[in-house]
């Protein structure tokens, strides 16, 4: 499964195939969840929330992976870098989806973003912890 860690270049940006696979999985999982918890309000509300949350999940997973690596090294690596990367990641995980879903007038914002906050916090924590 070496292909999962193969680096891809998009301009100056370097990402691995695994970063993209994780981002697609996040989009499908969180987008589907948003449709599920908002569909009974109205099908349009469900699909709109699904599109917002799915798009955000893809972009944020990819962005967080890249940002955590950079913040870790800017923070001086080691324990300090991990802590800073984790803290910034958590702020992003909470503030951005809440703001986007409020703008999109998602009926159940907390229920829509709660899985992302919980799973995203674990993802950010583990990713930051495993950085070297």
C-alpha positions in Angstrom: 0.0 0.0 0.0 2.9 2.3 -0.8 0.7 4.3 -3.2 -1.2 5.7 -0.2 1.9 7.7 0.9 3.0 8.7 -2.5 3.4 12.5 -2.5 1.4 14.5 -5.1 2.3 18.0 -6.0 -0.3 20.6 -6.7 1.6 23.8 -7.5 3.8 24.3 -4.4 1.6 22.2 -2.3 2.6 18.6 -1.5 0.0 16.1 -0.3 -0.1 12.4 -0.1 -2.7 10.1 -1.7 -3.7 9.2 1.9 -4.5 12.8 2.6 -6.9 12.9 -0.4 -8.4 9.5 0.5 -9.0 10.8 4.1 -10.6 13.9 2.7 -13.0 12.1 0.4 -14.0 9.7 3.2 -14.7 12.7 5.4 -16.8 14.4 2.8 -19.0 11.3 2.2 -19.3 10.5 5.9 -20.1 14.0 7.3 -22.1 15.0 4.2 -24.2 12.0 4.6 -24.7 12.6 8.3 -25.8 16.2 7.7 -28.4 15.0 5.1 -29.6 12.4 7.6 -30.1 14.8 10.6 -31.6 17.7 8.5 -33.8 15.8 6.0 -36.9 15.6 8.1 -37.1 19.4 8.3 -37.2 19.4 4.5 -35.4 17.5 1.7 -33.9 20.8 0.5 -32.6 21.6 4.0 -31.1 18.1 4.2 -29.3 18.2 0.9 -28.1 21.8 1.4 -26.7 20.9 4.8 -25.1 17.7 3.2 -23.4 19.8 0.5 -22.1 22.4 3.0 -20.9 19.8 5.5 -19.5 17.4 2.9 -17.6 20.2 1.1 -16.3 21.6 4.4 -15.3 18.1 5.6 -13.2 17.5 2.4 -11.5 20.9 2.5 -10.9 21.0 6.2 -9.5 17.5 6.4 -7.0 18.3 3.7 -6.3 21.8 5.1 -5.9 20.5 8.6 -3.4 17.8 7.6 -1.3 20.4 5.8 -1.7 23.1 8.5 -0.9 20.7 11.4 2.4 19.7 9.8 3.4 23.3 9.2 2.3 24.6 12.6 4.1 21.7 14.3 7.4 22.7 12.7 6.8 26.5 13.2 6.0 25.8 16.9 9.4 24.3 17.4 8.6 20.6 16.9 8.5 18.3 19.9 5.9 18.6 22.6 5.4 22.4 22.2 4.8 22.0 18.4 2.3 19.2 19.0 0.4 21.2 21.6 0.2 24.3 19.4 -0.8 22.3 16.3 -3.5 20.5 18.4 -4.9 23.8 19.8 -5.1 25.5 16.5 -6.7 22.4 14.9 -9.4 22.3 17.6 -10.2 26.0 17.1 -10.6 25.4 13.3 -12.7 22.3 13.8 -15.2 24.1 16.0 -15.4 27.6 14.5 -15.4 27.1 10.7 -18.2 24.5 10.4 -20.4 26.3 12.9 -20.0 29.6 11.0 -20.6 27.9 7.6 -23.7 26.1 8.8 -25.1 29.2 10.4 -24.6 31.1 7.1 -26.3 28.2 5.2 -29.2 28.4 7.8 -28.8 24.7 8.7 -31.6 23.9 11.1 -29.7 21.6 13.5 -26.2 23.1 13.6 -25.0 21.4 16.8 -26.2 17.9 15.7 -24.7 18.5 12.2 -21.2 19.4 13.4 -21.0 17.3 16.6 -19.6 14.2 14.9 -17.0 16.3 13.1 -15.9 18.0 16.3 -15.6 14.6 18.1 -13.9 12.6 15.4 -11.9 15.6 14.1 -10.5 16.2 17.6 -9.3 12.6 17.8 -7.9 12.9 14.2 -6.0 16.2 15.0 -4.7 14.8 18.3 -3.5 11.6 16.8 -2.0 13.3 13.8 -0.2 15.9 15.9 1.0 13.2 18.3 2.5 11.1 15.5 4.4 13.9 13.9 8.2 13.8 14.1 
